[in-house]
Amino acid sequence: MLKIEIFPEDEKFTTRTIKGKDDKPDRNIYEQEAYAYLGGKFPTLMKLSLEEGQPAHVAGIYTVHSSSFVVNNFGGLELKRFGMLIEPLELVDL
């Protein structure tokens, strides 16, 4: 299971504007920083995309929601390119 952590200092999002081409309007991208635990010594910085008007995620431990995966044309499992959702991960003491 992929563990994603959001620290208290990352409970905010940033906005980037992509200039529109060929008379298309500019587009705003909303992103929040988080850290993915990929098996190395340290977690890796990543960016979570947010929808317009969606509040930033609060600090905590998350995992990727099952609705964020698709089966591709070759039968392989892939993470959706857009619209990845995360959900809180309940940690169990062993």
N, C-alpha and C positions, 0 to 999 in steps of 0.2 A: 504494500500500500504506500502510495506516495504521500509524504508528509510535507505540508507547506506551513510556514510560520510567518505571522505578521506581528511585528514588534510594535509597542506603543508609539514609538516615534514615526511609524509608518501608517498611522490611522488617518491618512489624508490621501488625496489624489491630485494628480497634475493633469493639466489640459494641454494638448498639442493641437495645432491647427495645420491641416494639410490643405495647401492651395488647390482649388479646383482647376481642372483643365478643360479646354474646349467649351467654355461658357457654363461649366458645371459649378455649383456653389462650393465654397470652402467646407471642409469637414472637420469637426472637432473630435479628437480622440481623448478619452479619459482613462488614465492608468494609475495603478497603485503598486507600490513596491512590496515585494514579499520575498521569502527565501525558501527554496526547494531543497530538500534533503535527498541528494542523488547518490549517496553512498561514499562520498569522499570525506575527508577530515572536517571540512567546513561546508555549511549550506551554500547554495548558489543563488545569487541575486536574480530575481525574475520580475516581470511586470504582469500584473493582472489587468485585463481590459474591463472597464465598467461601462454600462449603458448610460446615456444621458439622463441625469436626474437620480441615478442610483447612488446611495450613500456609500462611502468607503467602508470596507470591512473593518471590524474592530479587532484589536490585538487578540491573538490566540493561535491554536493549532488547527489546521484544516486538512482536508483531502479533496481530491477531484471527485465531483459528483458523477455518478454513472451516466447521466444524460449527456455528459461532455464527450463521450466516445461514440464512434461510428464504425461500421464495418465497410471497408472500401470495396471497389469493384473487383478486387482480386481475393476477397475473403479475409483480408488482414484487418486487424484492429488498429484504429487511428484515433488520435485526439482531434476533436473538431478544430478547424483553423480559427473560427470565430465563435464567440458565445460560450467559452469555457466557464463552468460554474464550479464553485467550491462550497463545501459544507463543513461545519465544525466536526473535529475528530474527537471522540470521547476516548480519553486515555484510561486504560485499565491498569490498576496497580497489580503487579505479580508478586 
